[in-house]
Amino acid sequence: MGERRNDDFEGMSTDRLRLELLEEIHKKDLVQISLLETRQKIVELEAKLNNDNESNEWKTRYETQLELNEHLEKQIVILREKLEEIHHIIFQNSIHDSRIGWISIPFFHL
């Protein structure tokens, strides 16, 4: 029905013209709906993109924190080993007096 595309409306009934007009209005409405849906999809995709960027930022922060934790755990192990060495050195350089307990003997490392 909407195939006719010339400007010669002579001889067309008002009913036929109304039908043509309704078809054109319907097509226009479909285009507007499609446009609104497309705009809505753009908004959703932009929001998703922002969320993805935020997720990536949190992922980066998380990975950085894991690396920091691993480094700190290694430092804890090293410090515990040093503390054990210090306790061992102190024990080796101490004598026990039954009256007063352990007495430290000063020592010097050069």
C-alpha positions as CSV (number, residue, x, y, z in Angstrom):
1,M,0.0,0.0,0.0
2,G,2.8,2.4,0.8
3,E,4.4,1.7,-2.6
4,R,3.0,4.7,-4.3
5,R,5.5,7.5,-4.1
6,N,4.4,10.3,-6.3
7,D,2.8,13.6,-5.3
8,D,-0.3,13.2,-7.4
9,F,-3.1,12.6,-5.0
10,E,-5.8,13.4,-7.5
11,G,-8.2,10.6,-7.8
12,M,-7.4,9.1,-4.4
13,S,-10.2,8.8,-1.9
14,T,-9.9,10.4,1.5
15,D,-10.0,6.9,3.0
16,R,-7.0,5.9,0.9
17,L,-5.2,9.1,1.9
18,R,-6.0,8.4,5.6
19,L,-4.6,4.9,5.2
20,E,-1.4,6.2,3.6
21,L,-1.1,8.8,6.4
22,L,-1.6,6.2,9.1
23,E,1.0,3.9,7.5
24,E,3.5,6.8,7.4
25,I,2.7,7.7,11.0
26,H,3.2,4.0,12.0
27,K,6.6,3.9,10.2
28,K,7.6,7.1,11.9
29,D,6.6,5.7,15.3
30,L,8.7,2.5,14.6
31,V,11.7,4.7,13.7
32,Q,11.3,6.7,16.9
33,I,10.9,3.6,19.0
34,S,14.1,2.2,17.3
35,L,15.9,5.4,18.0
36,L,14.8,5.4,21.7
37,E,15.9,1.7,22.0
38,T,19.2,2.5,20.4
39,R,19.8,5.5,22.8
40,Q,18.9,3.3,25.8
41,K,21.3,0.6,24.6
42,I,24.0,3.3,24.3
43,V,23.4,4.4,27.9
44,E,23.5,0.8,29.1
45,L,26.7,0.1,27.2
46,E,28.3,3.3,28.5
47,A,27.3,2.4,32.1
48,K,28.7,-1.1,31.5
49,L,32.0,0.4,30.2
50,N,32.2,2.6,33.3
51,N,31.6,-0.5,35.6
52,D,34.2,-2.5,33.6
53,N,36.7,0.3,34.1
54,E,35.9,0.4,37.8
55,S,36.1,-3.4,38.0
56,N,39.5,-3.3,36.3
57,E,40.7,-0.6,38.7
58,W,39.6,-2.8,41.7
59,K,41.2,-5.8,40.0
60,T,44.5,-3.9,39.7
61,R,44.3,-2.7,43.3
62,Y,43.6,-6.3,44.4
63,E,46.6,-7.6,42.5
64,T,48.8,-4.9,43.8
65,Q,47.7,-5.7,47.4
66,L,48.4,-9.4,46.8
67,E,52.0,-8.5,45.7
68,L,52.4,-6.3,48.7
69,N,51.1,-9.0,51.1
70,E,53.6,-11.5,49.6
71,H,56.5,-9.1,50.0
72,L,55.4,-8.4,53.6
73,E,55.2,-12.1,54.4
74,K,58.7,-12.6,53.1
75,Q,59.9,-9.8,55.3
76,I,58.2,-11.4,58.3
77,V,60.0,-14.6,57.7
78,I,63.4,-12.8,57.4
79,L,62.7,-10.8,60.6
80,R,61.7,-14.0,62.5
81,E,65.0,-15.6,61.4
82,K,67.0,-12.6,62.5
83,L,65.1,-12.6,65.8
84,E,66.0,-16.3,66.3
85,E,69.6,-15.5,65.6
86,I,69.6,-12.7,68.1
87,H,68.1,-15.0,70.8
88,H,70.7,-17.6,70.0
89,I,73.5,-15.1,70.3
90,I,72.1,-13.7,73.5
91,F,71.8,-17.2,74.9
92,Q,75.3,-18.2,73.9
93,N,76.7,-15.0,75.6
94,S,74.8,-15.5,78.8
95,I,75.5,-17.5,81.9
96,H,73.0,-18.8,84.5
97,D,73.4,-17.8,88.1
98,S,71.0,-19.8,90.3
99,R,70.6,-16.9,92.6
100,I,69.6,-14.3,90.0
101,G,68.9,-16.1,86.7
102,W,70.5,-15.5,83.4
103,I,73.3,-12.8,83.2
104,S,74.2,-11.4,79.8
105,I,77.9,-11.1,79.0
106,P,78.5,-8.1,76.7
107,F,79.9,-9.0,73.3
108,F,81.0,-6.9,70.3
109,H,81.0,-7.6,66.6
110,L,83.4,-5.7,64.4
